[in-house]
């Protein structure tokens, strides 16, 4: 009887370890993937909140020759407000 309990706990433990390893591996891979995309220029940094966003999914604003990317409309609005304030100061 006690043997069955030990076996059950052991199986649970092995499954738990496998599951945790899997999660860790995919998280590592995600970080690597993100870094690779940053290196190749596919990932760009939102200057407002500092988040890295995919160029294709990012919200972009063209200001002269410069294109700035944002993670959300909220960040874009903050940036535009900031530009407006600077224009007023000039
Ligand atoms: Zn943002």
PDB file of the backbone (N, CA, C, O) and the ligand in Angstrom, with CONECT records:
HET     ZN  A 101       1
ATOM      1  N   UNK A   1       0.832  -1.211   0.000  1.00  0.00           N
ATOM      2  CA  UNK A   1       0.000   0.000   0.000  1.00  0.00           C
ATOM      3  C   UNK A   1       0.866   1.261   0.000  1.00  0.00           C
ATOM      4  O   UNK A   1       0.663   2.161  -0.814  1.00  0.00           O
ATOM      5  N   UNK A   2       1.820   1.316   0.908  1.00  0.00           N
ATOM      6  CA  UNK A   2       2.707   2.484   0.984  1.00  0.00           C
ATOM      7  C   UNK A   2       3.515   2.629  -0.298  1.00  0.00           C
ATOM      8  O   UNK A   2       3.853   3.739  -0.709  1.00  0.00           O
ATOM      9  N   UNK A   3       3.818   1.506  -0.919  1.00  0.00           N
ATOM     10  CA  UNK A   3       4.571   1.515  -2.180  1.00  0.00           C
ATOM     11  C   UNK A   3       3.803   2.278  -3.257  1.00  0.00           C
ATOM     12  O   UNK A   3       4.384   3.053  -4.016  1.00  0.00           O
ATOM     13  N   UNK A   4       2.492   2.049  -3.316  1.00  0.00           N
ATOM     14  CA  UNK A   4       1.649   2.737  -4.300  1.00  0.00           C
ATOM     15  C   UNK A   4       1.677   4.244  -4.101  1.00  0.00           C
ATOM     16  O   UNK A   4       1.743   5.015  -5.059  1.00  0.00           O
ATOM     17  N   UNK A   5       1.626   4.642  -2.851  1.00  0.00           N
ATOM     18  CA  UNK A   5       1.641   6.075  -2.532  1.00  0.00           C
ATOM     19  C   UNK A   5       2.964   6.691  -2.979  1.00  0.00           C
ATOM     20  O   UNK A   5       2.986   7.752  -3.601  1.00  0.00           O
ATOM     21  N   UNK A   6       4.060   6.017  -2.656  1.00  0.00           N
ATOM     22  CA  UNK A   6       5.393   6.507  -3.031  1.00  0.00           C
ATOM     23  C   UNK A   6       5.492   6.615  -4.549  1.00  0.00           C
ATOM     24  O   UNK A   6       6.013   7.595  -5.081  1.00  0.00           O
ATOM     25  N   UNK A   7       4.991   5.604  -5.229  1.00  0.00           N
ATOM     26  CA  UNK A   7       5.033   5.586  -6.692  1.00  0.00           C
ATOM     27  C   UNK A   7       4.237   6.762  -7.257  1.00  0.00           C
ATOM     28  O   UNK A   7       4.670   7.437  -8.191  1.00  0.00           O
ATOM     29  N   UNK A   8       3.063   6.990  -6.666  1.00  0.00           N
ATOM     30  CA  UNK A   8       2.203   8.072  -7.123  1.00  0.00           C
ATOM     31  C   UNK A   8       2.891   9.430  -6.956  1.00  0.00           C
ATOM     32  O   UNK A   8       2.859  10.273  -7.852  1.00  0.00           O
ATOM     33  N   UNK A   9       3.503   9.618  -5.807  1.00  0.00           N
ATOM     34  CA  UNK A   9       4.211  10.875  -5.537  1.00  0.00           C
ATOM     35  C   UNK A   9       5.370  11.041  -6.508  1.00  0.00           C
ATOM     36  O   UNK A   9       5.628  12.132  -7.017  1.00  0.00           O
ATOM     37  N   UNK A  10       6.061   9.935  -6.752  1.00  0.00           N
ATOM     38  CA  UNK A  10       7.203   9.969  -7.664  1.00  0.00           C
ATOM     39  C   UNK A  10       6.751  10.359  -9.083  1.00  0.00           C
ATOM     40  O   UNK A  10       7.385  11.183  -9.743  1.00  0.00           O
ATOM     41  N   UNK A  11       5.667   9.764  -9.528  1.00  0.00           N
ATOM     42  CA  UNK A  11       5.147  10.075 -10.871  1.00  0.00           C
ATOM     43  C   UNK A  11       4.748  11.547 -10.950  1.00  0.00           C
ATOM     44  O   UNK A  11       5.038  12.227 -11.934  1.00  0.00           O
ATOM     45  N   UNK A  12       4.086  12.027  -9.910  1.00  0.00           N
ATOM     46  CA  UNK A  12       3.683  13.433  -9.864  1.00  0.00           C
ATOM     47  C   UNK A  12       4.907  14.338  -9.952  1.00  0.00           C
ATOM     48  O   UNK A  12       4.915  15.333 -10.677  1.00  0.00           O
ATOM     49  N   UNK A  13       5.937  13.970  -9.200  1.00  0.00           N
ATOM     50  CA  UNK A  13       7.153  14.766  -9.163  1.00  0.00           C
ATOM     51  C   UNK A  13       7.816  14.816 -10.540  1.00  0.00           C
ATOM     52  O   UNK A  13       8.242  15.875 -11.001  1.00  0.00           O
ATOM     53  N   UNK A  14       7.893  13.651 -11.187  1.00  0.00           N
ATOM     54  CA  UNK A  14       8.519  13.576 -12.521  1.00  0.00           C
ATOM     55  C   UNK A  14       7.732  14.426 -13.514  1.00  0.00           C
ATOM     56  O   UNK A  14       8.312  15.170 -14.305  1.00  0.00           O
ATOM     57  N   UNK A  15       6.416  14.308 -13.466  1.00  0.00           N
ATOM     58  CA  UNK A  15       5.573  15.096 -14.371  1.00  0.00           C
ATOM     59  C   UNK A  15       5.753  16.593 -14.120  1.00  0.00           C
ATOM     60  O   UNK A  15       5.842  17.398 -15.048  1.00  0.00           O
ATOM     61  N   UNK A  16       5.805  16.933 -12.835  1.00  0.00           N
ATOM     62  CA  UNK A  16       5.983  18.336 -12.453  1.00  0.00           C
ATOM     63  C   UNK A  16       7.304  18.883 -12.988  1.00  0.00           C
ATOM     64  O   UNK A  16       7.369  19.991 -13.520  1.00  0.00           O
ATOM     65  N   UNK A  17       8.363  18.069 -12.829  1.00  0.00           N
ATOM     66  CA  UNK A  17       9.687  18.494 -13.313  1.00  0.00           C
ATOM     67  C   UNK A  17       9.704  18.673 -14.829  1.00  0.00           C
ATOM     68  O   UNK A  17      10.266  19.636 -15.350  1.00  0.00           O
ATOM     69  N   UNK A  18       9.078  17.726 -15.522  1.00  0.00           N
ATOM     70  CA  UNK A  18       9.017  17.794 -16.983  1.00  0.00           C
ATOM     71  C   UNK A  18       8.286  19.059 -17.417  1.00  0.00           C
ATOM     72  O   UNK A  18       8.712  19.772 -18.326  1.00  0.00           O
ATOM     73  N   UNK A  19       7.188  19.309 -16.746  1.00  0.00           N
ATOM     74  CA  UNK A  19       6.360  20.466 -17.073  1.00  0.00           C
ATOM     75  C   UNK A  19       7.127  21.767 -16.828  1.00  0.00           C
ATOM     76  O   UNK A  19       7.114  22.673 -17.661  1.00  0.00           O
ATOM     77  N   UNK A  20       7.788  21.845 -15.683  1.00  0.00           N
ATOM     78  CA  UNK A  20       8.541  23.058 -15.343  1.00  0.00           C
ATOM     79  C   UNK A  20       9.715  23.274 -16.310  1.00  0.00           C
ATOM     80  O   UNK A  20       9.997  24.397 -16.728  1.00  0.00           O
ATOM     81  N   UNK A  21      10.384  22.177 -16.648  1.00  0.00           N
ATOM     82  CA  UNK A  21      11.491  22.269 -17.600  1.00  0.00           C
ATOM     83  C   UNK A  21      11.009  22.798 -18.943  1.00  0.00           C
ATOM     84  O   UNK A  21      11.651  23.634 -19.578  1.00  0.00           O
ATOM     85  N   UNK A  22       9.872  22.287 -19.345  1.00  0.00           N
ATOM     86  CA  UNK A  22       9.300  22.700 -20.617  1.00  0.00           C
ATOM     87  C   UNK A  22       9.001  24.188 -20.624  1.00  0.00           C
ATOM     88  O   UNK A  22       9.294  24.896 -21.588  1.00  0.00           O
ATOM     89  N   UNK A  23       8.415  24.642 -19.534  1.00  0.00           N
ATOM     90  CA  UNK A  23       8.060  26.065 -19.448  1.00  0.00           C
ATOM     91  C   UNK A  23       9.301  26.933 -19.474  1.00  0.00           C
ATOM     92  O   UNK A  23       9.338  27.974 -20.131  1.00  0.00           O
ATOM     93  N   UNK A  24      10.332  26.482 -18.739  1.00  0.00           N
ATOM     94  CA  UNK A  24      11.565  27.254 -18.666  1.00  0.00           C
ATOM     95  C   UNK A  24      12.212  27.339 -20.041  1.00  0.00           C
ATOM     96  O   UNK A  24      12.711  28.387 -20.453  1.00  0.00           O
ATOM     97  N   UNK A  25      12.188  26.185 -20.755  1.00  0.00           N
ATOM     98  CA  UNK A  25      12.789  26.129 -22.076  1.00  0.00           C
ATOM     99  C   UNK A  25      12.100  27.113 -23.022  1.00  0.00           C
ATOM    100  O   UNK A  25      12.762  27.857 -23.746  1.00  0.00           O
ATOM    101  N   UNK A  26      10.780  27.109 -23.011  1.00  0.00           N
ATOM    102  CA  UNK A  26      10.073  27.977 -23.949  1.00  0.00           C
ATOM    103  C   UNK A  26      10.265  29.441 -23.588  1.00  0.00           C
ATOM    104  O   UNK A  26      10.297  30.300 -24.470  1.00  0.00           O
ATOM    105  N   UNK A  27      10.392  29.730 -22.302  1.00  0.00           N
ATOM    106  CA  UNK A  27      10.646  31.108 -21.883  1.00  0.00           C
ATOM    107  C   UNK A  27      12.020  31.566 -22.352  1.00  0.00           C
ATOM    108  O   UNK A  27      12.192  32.688 -22.827  1.00  0.00           O
ATOM    109  N   UNK A  28      13.000  30.668 -22.207  1.00  0.00           N
ATOM    110  CA  UNK A  28      14.353  30.964 -22.694  1.00  0.00           C
ATOM    111  C   UNK A  28      14.332  31.221 -24.193  1.00  0.00           C
ATOM    112  O   UNK A  28      14.965  32.151 -24.693  1.00  0.00           O
ATOM    113  N   UNK A  29      13.593  30.379 -24.890  1.00  0.00           N
ATOM    114  CA  UNK A  29      13.534  30.500 -26.337  1.00  0.00           C
ATOM    115  C   UNK A  29      12.895  31.829 -26.731  1.00  0.00           C
ATOM    116  O   UNK A  29      13.327  32.477 -27.685  1.00  0.00           O
ATOM    117  N   UNK A  30      11.882  32.219 -26.001  1.00  0.00           N
ATOM    118  CA  UNK A  30      11.199  33.470 -26.289  1.00  0.00           C
ATOM    119  C   UNK A  30      12.158  34.656 -26.144  1.00  0.00           C
ATOM    120  O   UNK A  30      12.169  35.564 -26.976  1.00  0.00           O
ATOM    121  N   UNK A  31      12.960  34.635 -25.076  1.00  0.00           N
ATOM    122  CA  UNK A  31      13.930  35.700 -24.839  1.00  0.00           C
ATOM    123  C   UNK A  31      14.947  35.750 -25.972  1.00  0.00           C
ATOM    124  O   UNK A  31      15.290  36.818 -26.478  1.00  0.00           O
ATOM    125  N   UNK A  32      15.424  34.558 -26.359  1.00  0.00           N
ATOM    126  CA  UNK A  32      16.393  34.481 -27.449  1.00  0.00           C
ATOM    127  C   UNK A  32      15.794  35.019 -28.742  1.00  0.00           C
ATOM    128  O   UNK A  32      16.420  35.781 -29.478  1.00  0.00           O
ATOM    129  N   UNK A  33      14.570  34.596 -28.987  1.00  0.00           N
ATOM    130  CA  UNK A  33      13.868  35.017 -30.208  1.00  0.00           C
ATOM    131  C   UNK A  33      13.733  36.532 -30.233  1.00  0.00           C
ATOM    132  O   UNK A  33      13.964  37.177 -31.256  1.00  0.00           O
ATOM    133  N   UNK A  34      13.354  37.087 -29.083  1.00  0.00           N
ATOM    134  CA  UNK A  34      13.156  38.538 -28.992  1.00  0.00           C
ATOM    135  C   UNK A  34      14.474  39.268 -29.224  1.00  0.00           C
ATOM    136  O   UNK A  34      14.519  40.291 -29.906  1.00  0.00           O
ATOM    137  N   UNK A  35      15.550  38.727 -28.645  1.00  0.00           N
ATOM    138  CA  UNK A  35      16.851  39.366 -28.786  1.00  0.00           C
ATOM    139  C   UNK A  35      17.303  39.338 -30.247  1.00  0.00           C
ATOM    140  O   UNK A  35      17.868  40.303 -30.763  1.00  0.00           O
ATOM    141  N   UNK A  36      17.036  38.198 -30.899  1.00  0.00           N
ATOM    142  CA  UNK A  36      17.410  38.047 -32.299  1.00  0.00           C
ATOM    143  C   UNK A  36      16.675  39.088 -33.141  1.00  0.00           C
ATOM    144  O   UNK A  36      17.254  39.714 -34.028  1.00  0.00           O
ATOM    145  N   UNK A  37      15.407  39.257 -32.846  1.00  0.00           N
ATOM    146  CA  UNK A  37      14.611  40.204 -33.617  1.00  0.00           C
ATOM    147  C   UNK A  37      15.052  41.635 -33.349  1.00  0.00           C
ATOM    148  O   UNK A  37      14.984  42.487 -34.236  1.00  0.00           O
ATOM    149  N   UNK A  38      15.507  41.902 -32.118  1.00  0.00           N
ATOM    150  CA  UNK A  38      16.012  43.237 -31.808  1.00  0.00           C
ATOM    151  C   UNK A  38      17.286  43.508 -32.598  1.00  0.00           C
ATOM    152  O   UNK A  38      17.499  44.607 -33.112  1.00  0.00           O
ATOM    153  N   UNK A  39      18.131  42.473 -32.682  1.00  0.00           N
ATOM    154  CA  UNK A  39      19.392  42.606 -33.416  1.00  0.00           C
ATOM    155  C   UNK A  39      19.154  42.838 -34.900  1.00  0.00           C
ATOM    156  O   UNK A  39      19.874  43.607 -35.537  1.00  0.00           O
ATOM    157  N   UNK A  40      18.142  42.173 -35.449  1.00  0.00           N
ATOM    158  CA  UNK A  40      17.883  42.307 -36.879  1.00  0.00           C
ATOM    159  C   UNK A  40      17.046  43.550 -37.186  1.00  0.00           C
ATOM    160  O   UNK A  40      16.799  43.866 -38.350  1.00  0.00           O
ATOM    161  N   UNK A  41      16.616  44.248 -36.144  1.00  0.00           N
ATOM    162  CA  UNK A  41      15.886  45.491 -36.361  1.00  0.00           C
ATOM    163  C   UNK A  41      14.390  45.311 -36.536  1.00  0.00           C
ATOM    164  O   UNK A  41      13.679  46.256 -36.876  1.00  0.00           O
ATOM    165  N   UNK A  42      13.908  44.077 -36.300  1.00  0.00           N
ATOM    166  CA  UNK A  42      12.469  43.854 -36.413  1.00  0.00           C
ATOM    167  C   UNK A  42      11.743  44.341 -35.161  1.00  0.00           C
ATOM    168  O   UNK A  42      10.562  44.687 -35.194  1.00  0.00           O
ATOM    169  N   UNK A  43      12.506  44.356 -34.038  1.00  0.00           N
ATOM    170  CA  UNK A  43      11.928  44.834 -32.790  1.00  0.00           C
ATOM    171  C   UNK A  43      12.398  46.269 -32.558  1.00  0.00           C
ATOM    172  O   UNK A  43      13.577  46.584 -32.723  1.00  0.00           O
ATOM    173  N   UNK A  44      11.471  47.117 -32.179  1.00  0.00           N
ATOM    174  CA  UNK A  44      11.826  48.507 -31.928  1.00  0.00           C
ATOM    175  C   UNK A  44      11.340  48.904 -30.541  1.00  0.00           C
ATOM    176  O   UNK A  44      10.382  48.333 -30.020  1.00  0.00           O
ATOM    177  N   UNK A  45      12.005  49.880 -29.955  1.00  0.00           N
ATOM    178  CA  UNK A  45      11.647  50.280 -28.597  1.00  0.00           C
ATOM    179  C   UNK A  45      10.707  51.473 -28.608  1.00  0.00           C
ATOM    180  O   UNK A  45      10.941  52.480 -29.277  1.00  0.00           O
ATOM    181  N   UNK A  46       9.648  51.322 -27.852  1.00  0.00           N
ATOM    182  CA  UNK A  46       8.702  52.407 -27.635  1.00  0.00           C
ATOM    183  C   UNK A  46       9.384  53.444 -26.731  1.00  0.00           C
ATOM    184  O   UNK A  46       9.735  53.114 -25.598  1.00  0.00           O
ATOM    185  N   UNK A  47       9.583  54.690 -27.196  1.00  0.00           N
ATOM    186  CA  UNK A  47      10.312  55.676 -26.387  1.00  0.00           C
ATOM    187  C   UNK A  47       9.519  56.162 -25.176  1.00  0.00           C
ATOM    188  O   UNK A  47      10.096  56.754 -24.264  1.00  0.00           O
ATOM    189  N   UNK A  48       8.231  55.927 -25.150  1.00  0.00           N
ATOM    190  CA  UNK A  48       7.408  56.401 -24.037  1.00  0.00           C
ATOM    191  C   UNK A  48       7.468  55.451 -22.847  1.00  0.00           C
ATOM    192  O   UNK A  48       7.755  55.879 -21.729  1.00  0.00           O
ATOM    193  N   UNK A  49       7.204  54.180 -23.072  1.00  0.00           N
ATOM    194  CA  UNK A  49       7.186  53.245 -21.944  1.00  0.00           C
ATOM    195  C   UNK A  49       8.364  52.278 -21.946  1.00  0.00           C
ATOM    196  O   UNK A  49       8.559  51.541 -20.980  1.00  0.00           O
ATOM    197  N   UNK A  50       9.164  52.273 -23.038  1.00  0.00           N
ATOM    198  CA  UNK A  50      10.356  51.435 -23.071  1.00  0.00           C
ATOM    199  C   UNK A  50      10.115  49.999 -23.483  1.00  0.00           C
ATOM    200  O   UNK A  50      11.042  49.189 -23.447  1.00  0.00           O
ATOM    201  N   UNK A  51       8.901  49.659 -23.874  1.00  0.00           N
ATOM    202  CA  UNK A  51       8.573  48.301 -24.291  1.00  0.00           C
ATOM    203  C   UNK A  51       9.114  48.033 -25.693  1.00  0.00           C
ATOM    204  O   UNK A  51       9.123  48.918 -26.549  1.00  0.00           O
ATOM    205  N   UNK A  52       9.565  46.800 -25.911  1.00  0.00           N
ATOM    206  CA  UNK A  52       9.982  46.422 -27.249  1.00  0.00           C
ATOM    207  C   UNK A  52       8.778  45.893 -28.020  1.00  0.00           C
ATOM    208  O   UNK A  52       8.052  45.023 -27.541  1.00  0.00           O
ATOM    209  N   UNK A  53       8.583  46.418 -29.192  1.00  0.00           N
ATOM    210  CA  UNK A  53       7.444  46.000 -30.002  1.00  0.00           C
ATOM    211  C   UNK A  53       7.899  45.542 -31.382  1.00  0.00           C
ATOM    212  O   UNK A  53       8.918  45.983 -31.913  1.00  0.00           O
ATOM    213  N   UNK A  54       7.104  44.647 -31.931  1.00  0.00           N
ATOM    214  CA  UNK A  54       7.324  44.162 -33.275  1.00  0.00           C
ATOM    215  C   UNK A  54       7.009  45.295 -34.248  1.00  0.00           C
ATOM    216  O   UNK A  54       5.952  45.919 -34.158  1.00  0.00           O
ATOM    217  N   UNK A  55       7.919  45.557 -35.170  1.00  0.00           N
ATOM    218  CA  UNK A  55       7.712  46.659 -36.115  1.00  0.00           C
ATOM    219  C   UNK A  55       6.391  46.524 -36.870  1.00  0.00           C
ATOM    220  O   UNK A  55       5.679  47.501 -37.103  1.00  0.00           O
ATOM    221  N   UNK A  56       6.089  45.277 -37.243  1.00  0.00           N
ATOM    222  CA  UNK A  56       4.883  45.043 -38.044  1.00  0.00           C
ATOM    223  C   UNK A  56       3.602  45.311 -37.273  1.00  0.00           C
ATOM    224  O   UNK A  56       2.593  45.708 -37.855  1.00  0.00           O
ATOM    225  N   UNK A  57       3.642  45.091 -35.948  1.00  0.00           N
ATOM    226  CA  UNK A  57       2.436  45.292 -35.136  1.00  0.00           C
ATOM    227  C   UNK A  57       2.451  46.628 -34.408  1.00  0.00           C
ATOM    228  O   UNK A  57       1.490  46.976 -33.722  1.00  0.00           O
ATOM    229  N   UNK A  58       3.536  47.375 -34.556  1.00  0.00           N
ATOM    230  CA  UNK A  58       3.659  48.626 -33.817  1.00  0.00           C
ATOM    231  C   UNK A  58       2.855  49.748 -34.484  1.00  0.00           C
ATOM    232  O   UNK A  58       2.533  49.683 -35.670  1.00  0.00           O
ATOM    233  N   UNK A  59       2.547  50.758 -33.703  1.00  0.00           N
ATOM    234  CA  UNK A  59       1.884  51.953 -34.219  1.00  0.00           C
ATOM    235  C   UNK A  59       2.993  52.965 -34.518  1.00  0.00           C
ATOM    236  O   UNK A  59       3.770  53.311 -33.628  1.00  0.00           O
ATOM    237  N   UNK A  60       3.069  53.430 -35.740  1.00  0.00           N
ATOM    238  CA  UNK A  60       4.185  54.291 -36.104  1.00  0.00           C
ATOM    239  C   UNK A  60       3.738  55.723 -36.376  1.00  0.00           C
ATOM    240  O   UNK A  60       2.613  55.980 -36.807  1.00  0.00           O
ATOM    241  N   UNK A  61       4.653  56.639 -36.110  1.00  0.00           N
ATOM    242  CA  UNK A  61       4.428  58.047 -36.384  1.00  0.00           C
ATOM    243  C   UNK A  61       5.614  58.546 -37.191  1.00  0.00           C
ATOM    244  O   UNK A  61       6.767  58.349 -36.807  1.00  0.00           O
ATOM    245  N   UNK A  62       5.321  59.195 -38.316  1.00  0.00           N
ATOM    246  CA  UNK A  62       6.410  59.742 -39.114  1.00  0.00           C
ATOM    247  C   UNK A  62       6.559  61.221 -38.770  1.00  0.00           C
ATOM    248  O   UNK A  62       5.597  61.988 -38.799  1.00  0.00           O
ATOM    249  N   UNK A  63       7.780  61.590 -38.448  1.00  0.00           N
ATOM    250  CA  UNK A  63       8.065  62.980 -38.111  1.00  0.00           C
ATOM    251  C   UNK A  63       9.265  63.404 -38.959  1.00  0.00           C
ATOM    252  O   UNK A  63      10.415  63.221 -38.561  1.00  0.00           O
ATOM    253  N   UNK A  64       8.982  63.971 -40.126  1.00  0.00           N
ATOM    254  CA  UNK A  64      10.053  64.263 -41.072  1.00  0.00           C
ATOM    255  C   UNK A  64      10.571  62.959 -41.648  1.00  0.00           C
ATOM    256  O   UNK A  64       9.799  62.179 -42.205  1.00  0.00           O
ATOM    257  N   UNK A  65      11.879  62.710 -41.521  1.00  0.00           N
ATOM    258  CA  UNK A  65      12.462  61.460 -42.009  1.00  0.00           C
ATOM    259  C   UNK A  65      12.431  60.377 -40.953  1.00  0.00           C
ATOM    260  O   UNK A  65      12.675  59.204 -41.236  1.00  0.00           O
ATOM    261  N   UNK A  66      12.127  60.786 -39.728  1.00  0.00           N
ATOM    262  CA  UNK A  66      12.206  59.849 -38.612  1.00  0.00           C
ATOM    263  C   UNK A  66      10.865  59.165 -38.360  1.00  0.00           C
ATOM    264  O   UNK A  66       9.825  59.818 -38.274  1.00  0.00           O
ATOM    265  N   UNK A  67      10.910  57.848 -38.246  1.00  0.00           N
ATOM    266  CA  UNK A  67       9.710  57.088 -37.912  1.00  0.00           C
ATOM    267  C   UNK A  67       9.869  56.563 -36.494  1.00  0.00           C
ATOM    268  O   UNK A  67      10.869  55.919 -36.174  1.00  0.00           O
ATOM    269  N   UNK A  68       8.888  56.835 -35.647  1.00  0.00           N
ATOM    270  CA  UNK A  68       8.929  56.373 -34.268  1.00  0.00           C
ATOM    271  C   UNK A  68       7.809  55.353 -34.068  1.00  0.00           C
ATOM    272  O   UNK A  68       6.700  55.530 -34.571  1.00  0.00           O
ATOM    273  N   UNK A  69       8.113  54.276 -33.322  1.00  0.00           N
ATOM    274  CA  UNK A  69       7.151  53.198 -33.129  1.00  0.00           C
ATOM    275  C   UNK A  69       6.662  53.156 -31.690  1.00  0.00           C
ATOM    276  O   UNK A  69       7.409  53.434 -30.752  1.00  0.00           O
ATOM    277  N   UNK A  70       5.386  52.801 -31.536  1.00  0.00           N
ATOM    278  CA  UNK A  70       4.760  52.733 -30.211  1.00  0.00           C
ATOM    279  C   UNK A  70       4.000  51.430 -30.028  1.00  0.00           C
ATOM    280  O   UNK A  70       3.559  50.795 -30.985  1.00  0.00           O
ATOM    281  N   UNK A  71       3.863  51.051 -28.743  1.00  0.00           N
ATOM    282  CA  UNK A  71       3.165  49.805 -28.431  1.00  0.00           C
ATOM    283  C   UNK A  71       1.657  50.002 -28.440  1.00  0.00           C
ATOM    284  O   UNK A  71       0.907  49.054 -28.672  1.00  0.00           O
ATOM    285  N   UNK A  72       1.206  51.241 -28.188  1.00  0.00           N
ATOM    286  CA  UNK A  72      -0.235  51.482 -28.099  1.00  0.00           C
ATOM    287  C   UNK A  72      -0.563  52.905 -28.544  1.00  0.00           C
ATOM    288  O   UNK A  72       0.315  53.760 -28.665  1.00  0.00           O
ATOM    289  N   UNK A  73      -1.838  53.127 -28.781  1.00  0.00           N
ATOM    290  CA  UNK A  73      -2.288  54.468 -29.171  1.00  0.00           C
ATOM    291  C   UNK A  73      -2.075  55.461 -28.028  1.00  0.00           C
ATOM    292  O   UNK A  73      -1.834  56.649 -28.241  1.00  0.00           O
ATOM    293  N   UNK A  74      -2.174  54.922 -26.796  1.00  0.00           N
ATOM    294  CA  UNK A  74      -1.972  55.754 -25.611  1.00  0.00           C
ATOM    295  C   UNK A  74      -0.550  56.342 -25.608  1.00  0.00           C
ATOM    296  O   UNK A  74      -0.363  57.532 -25.351  1.00  0.00           O
ATOM    297  N   UNK A  75       0.443  55.495 -25.896  1.00  0.00           N
ATOM    298  CA  UNK A  75       1.833  55.950 -25.933  1.00  0.00           C
ATOM    299  C   UNK A  75       2.033  56.928 -27.085  1.00  0.00           C
ATOM    300  O   UNK A  75       2.741  57.927 -26.951  1.00  0.00           O
ATOM    301  N   UNK A  76       1.405  56.630 -28.214  1.00  0.00           N
ATOM    302  CA  UNK A  76       1.542  57.522 -29.368  1.00  0.00           C
ATOM    303  C   UNK A  76       0.989  58.901 -29.025  1.00  0.00           C
ATOM    304  O   UNK A  76       1.572  59.929 -29.372  1.00  0.00           O
ATOM    305  N   UNK A  77      -0.153  58.897 -28.330  1.00  0.00           N
ATOM    306  CA  UNK A  77      -0.780  60.169 -27.967  1.00  0.00           C
ATOM    307  C   UNK A  77       0.128  60.970 -27.029  1.00  0.00           C
ATOM    308  O   UNK A  77       0.273  62.185 -27.165  1.00  0.00           O
ATOM    309  N   UNK A  78       0.736  60.257 -26.074  1.00  0.00           N
ATOM    310  CA  UNK A  78       1.656  60.931 -25.143  1.00  0.00           C
ATOM    311  C   UNK A  78       2.803  61.573 -25.901  1.00  0.00           C
ATOM    312  O   UNK A  78       3.215  62.693 -25.599  1.00  0.00           O
ATOM    313  N   UNK A  79       3.311  60.853 -26.884  1.00  0.00           N
ATOM    314  CA  UNK A  79       4.425  61.351 -27.704  1.00  0.00           C
ATOM    315  C   UNK A  79       3.994  62.579 -28.499  1.00  0.00           C
ATOM    316  O   UNK A  79       4.718  63.572 -28.571  1.00  0.00           O
ATOM    317  N   UNK A  80       2.807  62.498 -29.096  1.00  0.00           N
ATOM    318  CA  UNK A  80       2.295  63.617 -29.894  1.00  0.00           C
ATOM    319  C   UNK A  80       2.061  64.850 -29.017  1.00  0.00           C
ATOM    320  O   UNK A  80       2.354  65.976 -29.420  1.00  0.00           O
ATOM    321  N   UNK A  81       1.529  64.623 -27.815  1.00  0.00           N
ATOM    322  CA  UNK A  81       1.322  65.726 -26.862  1.00  0.00           C
ATOM    323  C   UNK A  81       2.656  66.385 -26.522  1.00  0.00           C
ATOM    324  O   UNK A  81       2.769  67.608 -26.438  1.00  0.00           O
ATOM    325  N   UNK A  82       3.664  65.528 -26.330  1.00  0.00           N
ATOM    326  CA  UNK A  82       4.997  66.012 -25.991  1.00  0.00           C
ATOM    327  C   UNK A  82       5.560  66.866 -27.135  1.00  0.00           C
ATOM    328  O   UNK A  82       6.150  67.921 -26.899  1.00  0.00           O
ATOM    329  N   UNK A  83       5.374  66.402 -28.364  1.00  0.00           N
ATOM    330  CA  UNK A  83       5.841  67.153 -29.537  1.00  0.00           C
ATOM    331  C   UNK A  83       5.146  68.505 -29.614  1.00  0.00           C
ATOM    332  O   UNK A  83       5.758  69.534 -29.899  1.00  0.00           O
ATOM    333  N   UNK A  84       3.853  68.461 -29.350  1.00  0.00           N
ATOM    334  CA  UNK A  84       3.041  69.681 -29.402  1.00  0.00           C
ATOM    335  C   UNK A  84       3.554  70.703 -28.374  1.00  0.00           C
ATOM    336  O   UNK A  84       3.667  71.895 -28.660  1.00  0.00           O
ATOM    337  N   UNK A  85       3.859  70.198 -27.170  1.00  0.00           N
ATOM    338  CA  UNK A  85       4.370  71.069 -26.108  1.00  0.00           C
ATOM    339  C   UNK A  85       5.695  71.704 -26.513  1.00  0.00           C
ATOM    340  O   UNK A  85       5.935  72.888 -26.273  1.00  0.00           O
ATOM    341  N   UNK A  86       6.544  70.898 -27.130  1.00  0.00           N
ATOM    342  CA  UNK A  86       7.840  71.411 -27.563  1.00  0.00           C
ATOM    343  C   UNK A  86       7.681  72.472 -28.638  1.00  0.00           C
ATOM    344  O   UNK A  86       8.409  73.464 -28.667  1.00  0.00           O
ATOM    345  N   UNK A  87       6.713  72.245 -29.525  1.00  0.00           N
ATOM    346  CA  UNK A  87       6.465  73.201 -30.594  1.00  0.00           C
ATOM    347  C   UNK A  87       6.013  74.546 -29.998  1.00  0.00           C
ATOM    348  O   UNK A  87       6.398  75.617 -30.467  1.00  0.00           O
ATOM    349  N   UNK A  88       5.186  74.449 -28.949  1.00  0.00           N
ATOM    350  CA  UNK A  88       4.700  75.671 -28.283  1.00  0.00           C
ATOM    351  C   UNK A  88       5.853  76.445 -27.636  1.00  0.00           C
ATOM    352  O   UNK A  88       5.880  77.676 -27.650  1.00  0.00           O
ATOM    353  N   UNK A  89       6.799  75.698 -27.071  1.00  0.00           N
ATOM    354  CA  UNK A  89       7.944  76.324 -26.409  1.00  0.00           C
ATOM    355  C   UNK A  89       8.834  77.052 -27.409  1.00  0.00           C
ATOM    356  O   UNK A  89       9.426  78.084 -27.094  1.00  0.00           O
ATOM    357  N   UNK A  90       8.921  76.500 -28.621  1.00  0.00           N
ATOM    358  CA  UNK A  90       9.729  77.155 -29.680  1.00  0.00           C
ATOM    359  C   UNK A  90       8.984  78.351 -30.196  1.00  0.00           C
ATOM    360  O   UNK A  90       9.474  79.047 -31.086  1.00  0.00           O
TER     361      UNK A  90
HETATM  362 ZN    ZN A 101       4.238  52.049 -24.932  1.00  0.00          ZN
END
